[in-house]
């Protein structure tokens, strides 16, 4: 079991921003001794979960991606949300997404792309910083202060960002309080320059926000006023419909 846990820790290192890694970097990131990391990586490669690139780095192989996508497609949430999300994408002519909180990141479960967005490489299974996405901020706003204190660290705000991104937990907290009160969240060129989105929560029978839906738009084509006046109500209606399908109100 310990070896399995270590292997999973290695696989979790890969992300949208870090699609490949050298063995030495993997060992350093996990704190594993280099010989141990070598044995685990060799096993994962032999079993088809990793593949080695010509420069010696490793990346996830199709086998691990197939397993992940099969699991995502099998989720009740994804199945129930499919129809409402497709109607939302058709009604807005924009890109609709469904995501959940995974640590301090958003994991994308559904992506219906209808436009040429800046972040065109986002796909089902992508993980993005929660602090810079409307889905992430919507779900972070549901957490209490202790949970936010535990979850958000300076590393949560590291890496490339848009011009309006919050730079620290302290800078983000007032926005989260506002989101919690009004019931929807906006991302305005925080994830990347030229990208806006608006999100609302999906709730289960207990009233817990288990996911969120957003519509993402090119900032050059859709001003904030239109995003809020025309698209936000459609997002909220879609979330209400999915919530009812999950047994919520």
C-alpha positions as CSV (number, residue, x, y, z in Angstrom):
1,X,0.0,0.0,0.0
2,X,2.9,2.4,0.8
3,X,4.3,1.8,-2.7
4,X,0.9,2.5,-4.3
5,X,0.6,5.7,-2.4
6,X,4.0,6.8,-3.5
7,X,3.2,6.0,-7.1
8,X,0.0,8.0,-6.9
9,X,2.0,11.0,-5.5
10,X,4.2,10.8,-8.5
11,X,1.2,10.8,-10.9
12,X,-0.4,13.8,-9.1
13,X,2.7,15.9,-9.9
14,X,1.6,16.4,-13.5
15,X,-0.7,19.2,-14.4
16,X,-1.7,21.6,-17.2
17,X,1.3,23.8,-16.4
18,X,3.7,20.9,-15.8
19,X,2.9,18.2,-18.4
20,X,6.3,16.5,-18.2
21,X,9.1,16.2,-15.5
22,X,12.6,14.8,-15.1
23,X,13.1,12.0,-12.7
24,X,15.3,14.2,-10.4
25,X,12.5,16.8,-10.3
26,X,9.9,14.2,-9.5
27,X,12.1,12.9,-6.6
28,X,12.6,16.4,-5.3
29,X,8.9,17.4,-5.5
30,X,7.8,14.3,-3.6
31,X,10.7,14.0,-1.2
32,X,11.4,10.5,-2.3
33,X,15.0,9.1,-2.5
34,X,16.2,9.0,-6.1
35,X,16.5,5.2,-6.2
36,X,13.0,4.8,-4.9
37,X,11.6,7.3,-7.4
38,X,13.5,5.5,-10.2
39,X,11.9,2.1,-9.2
40,X,8.4,3.6,-9.1
41,X,8.8,5.5,-12.3
42,X,10.2,2.4,-14.0
43,X,7.2,0.4,-12.8
44,X,4.7,3.0,-13.9
45,X,6.3,3.2,-17.3
46,X,6.3,-0.6,-17.7
47,X,2.6,-0.7,-16.8
48,X,1.8,2.0,-19.3
49,X,0.9,4.8,-16.9
50,X,4.0,7.0,-17.8
51,X,6.0,7.3,-21.0
52,X,9.6,8.6,-21.4
53,X,10.3,11.4,-23.9
54,X,13.4,11.7,-26.0
55,X,14.9,14.3,-23.6
56,X,14.6,11.8,-20.7
57,X,11.6,13.5,-19.1
58,X,8.4,11.6,-18.3
59,X,4.7,12.4,-18.9
60,X,1.4,10.6,-18.3
61,X,0.7,8.0,-20.9
62,X,-2.7,7.4,-22.6
63,X,-3.5,4.6,-20.1
64,X,-3.7,6.8,-17.1
65,X,-5.6,9.5,-19.1
66,X,-8.1,6.9,-20.3
67,X,-8.7,5.6,-16.7
68,X,-9.3,9.2,-15.5
69,X,-11.7,10.2,-18.3
70,X,-13.6,6.9,-17.9
71,X,-14.2,7.6,-14.3
72,X,-15.2,11.2,-15.0
73,X,-17.7,10.1,-17.6
74,X,-19.2,7.7,-15.2
75,X,-20.0,10.2,-12.5
76,X,-23.7,10.7,-11.8
77,X,-23.1,14.5,-11.7
78,X,-21.6,14.5,-15.2
79,X,-24.4,12.4,-16.6
80,X,-27.2,14.5,-15.0
81,X,-25.6,17.8,-16.0
82,X,-25.0,16.9,-19.6
83,X,-28.4,18.1,-21.0
84,X,-28.6,21.4,-19.0
85,X,-25.0,22.2,-19.9
86,X,-25.6,21.6,-23.6
87,X,-28.6,23.8,-23.6
88,X,-26.6,26.5,-21.8
89,X,-23.8,26.3,-24.4
90,X,-26.3,26.5,-27.2
91,X,-28.2,29.4,-25.7
92,X,-25.1,31.6,-25.1
93,X,-23.0,30.5,-28.0
94,X,-20.1,30.5,-25.5
95,X,-18.0,27.9,-23.7
96,X,-19.7,26.1,-20.7
97,X,-17.8,24.3,-18.0
98,X,-18.6,22.1,-15.0
99,X,-15.9,21.7,-12.3
100,X,-15.3,20.6,-8.8
101,X,-12.8,21.7,-6.1
102,X,-9.8,19.4,-5.9
103,X,-7.5,20.8,-3.2
104,X,-6.7,24.4,-4.2
105,X,-7.4,23.6,-7.8
106,X,-10.5,23.3,-10.0
107,X,-10.9,19.9,-11.8
108,X,-12.8,20.3,-15.0
109,X,-15.4,17.5,-15.5
110,X,-17.2,18.8,-18.5
111,X,-16.2,21.4,-21.1
112,X,-18.4,22.3,-24.1
113,X,-16.3,24.7,-26.2
114,X,-18.1,27.1,-28.5
115,X,-15.5,29.9,-28.9
116,X,-11.9,30.7,-29.5
117,X,-10.7,31.3,-25.9
118,X,-7.3,32.3,-24.7
119,X,-7.0,29.2,-22.5
120,X,-7.8,26.9,-25.5
121,X,-5.7,24.0,-24.0
122,X,-8.2,23.4,-21.1
123,X,-9.9,20.1,-21.5
124,X,-11.8,17.6,-19.4
125,X,-9.4,16.5,-16.6
126,X,-7.5,19.9,-16.6
127,X,-6.7,21.4,-13.2
128,X,-6.5,25.2,-12.8
129,X,-5.8,27.3,-9.8
130,X,-9.0,27.8,-7.9
131,X,-8.1,31.3,-6.8
132,X,-8.1,32.5,-10.5
133,X,-11.2,30.9,-11.9
134,X,-14.9,31.8,-11.4
135,X,-15.7,28.1,-10.6
136,X,-12.9,28.0,-8.0
137,X,-13.8,31.2,-6.3
138,X,-17.5,30.2,-6.2
139,X,-16.6,26.9,-4.4
140,X,-13.9,28.5,-2.2
141,X,-16.5,31.0,-1.0
142,X,-18.5,28.1,0.5
143,X,-15.7,27.2,2.9
144,X,-15.3,28.5,6.4
145,X,-12.3,30.5,7.6
146,X,-10.6,27.4,9.0
147,X,-10.9,25.5,5.8
148,X,-9.6,28.4,3.7
149,X,-6.7,28.8,6.1
150,X,-5.8,25.2,5.6
151,X,-6.3,25.1,1.9
152,X,-4.9,28.3,0.6
153,X,-1.1,28.9,0.8
154,X,1.2,31.3,-1.0
155,X,1.8,28.5,-3.5
156,X,-1.9,28.6,-4.4
157,X,-1.2,32.0,-6.0
158,X,2.1,31.2,-7.7
159,X,2.6,30.9,-11.5
160,X,1.4,32.8,-14.5
161,X,-1.8,34.9,-14.0
162,X,-3.9,37.5,-15.7
163,X,-3.6,41.3,-14.9
164,X,-6.4,41.3,-12.3
165,X,-5.5,38.2,-10.2
166,X,-5.3,38.4,-6.4
167,X,-1.8,37.8,-5.2
168,X,-2.5,36.4,-1.7
169,X,-5.1,34.8,0.6
170,X,-5.6,38.2,2.3
171,X,-6.3,39.9,-1.0
172,X,-8.8,37.3,-2.0
173,X,-10.9,37.0,1.2
174,X,-13.0,40.1,0.7
175,X,-14.0,38.9,-2.8
176,X,-15.0,35.5,-1.4
177,X,-17.2,37.1,1.2
178,X,-18.9,39.1,-1.5
179,X,-19.4,36.0,-3.6
180,X,-20.8,34.1,-0.7
181,X,-23.4,36.8,-0.1
182,X,-24.6,37.2,-3.7
183,X,-24.4,33.6,-4.9
184,X,-22.3,34.0,-8.1
185,X,-18.7,34.7,-9.0
186,X,-16.9,36.5,-11.8
187,X,-13.4,36.0,-13.2
188,X,-12.3,39.1,-15.1
189,X,-8.9,38.6,-16.7
190,X,-7.6,36.9,-13.5
191,X,-6.7,33.5,-15.1
192,X,-5.4,35.0,-18.3
193,X,-5.5,38.2,-20.3
194,X,-8.6,38.5,-22.5
195,X,-10.7,35.9,-20.6
196,X,-13.9,36.5,-18.5
197,X,-16.3,34.0,-17.0
198,X,-19.2,33.9,-14.6
199,X,-20.1,30.9,-12.3
200,X,-22.9,29.7,-10.0
201,X,-23.0,26.7,-7.6
202,X,-24.6,23.3,-8.1
203,X,-26.0,22.0,-4.8
204,X,-27.0,18.5,-3.7
205,X,-30.0,17.4,-1.6
206,X,-28.2,18.6,1.6
207,X,-27.7,22.1,0.1
208,X,-23.9,21.6,-0.2
209,X,-22.2,23.2,-3.2
210,X,-20.7,20.1,-4.8
211,X,-19.7,21.7,-8.1
212,X,-20.1,24.9,-10.1
213,X,-20.9,25.8,-13.7
214,X,-19.4,28.7,-15.6
215,X,-19.6,30.3,-19.0
216,X,-16.3,31.6,-20.3
217,X,-16.1,34.4,-22.9
218,X,-13.5,36.4,-24.8
219,X,-13.2,39.7,-23.1
220,X,-12.7,41.5,-26.4
221,X,-16.2,40.4,-27.5
222,X,-18.3,40.3,-24.3
223,X,-18.1,43.2,-21.9
224,X,-18.6,42.6,-18.2
225,X,-22.1,44.3,-18.3
226,X,-23.3,41.8,-20.9
227,X,-21.8,38.9,-19.1
228,X,-23.7,39.8,-15.9
229,X,-26.9,40.9,-17.4
230,X,-27.4,38.3,-20.2
231,X,-25.3,35.3,-19.4
232,X,-25.3,35.2,-15.6
233,X,-29.1,34.5,-15.3
234,X,-28.7,31.6,-17.7
235,X,-25.9,30.1,-15.7
236,X,-27.9,30.4,-12.5
237,X,-30.9,28.7,-14.2
238,X,-28.7,25.9,-15.4
239,X,-27.3,25.4,-12.0
240,X,-30.7,25.3,-10.4
241,X,-31.8,22.7,-13.0
242,X,-28.8,20.5,-12.3
243,X,-29.3,20.9,-8.5
244,X,-32.9,19.7,-8.8
245,X,-31.7,16.7,-10.8
246,X,-29.4,15.9,-7.9
247,X,-32.2,16.2,-5.4
248,X,-31.6,19.8,-4.3
249,X,-33.9,22.7,-4.5
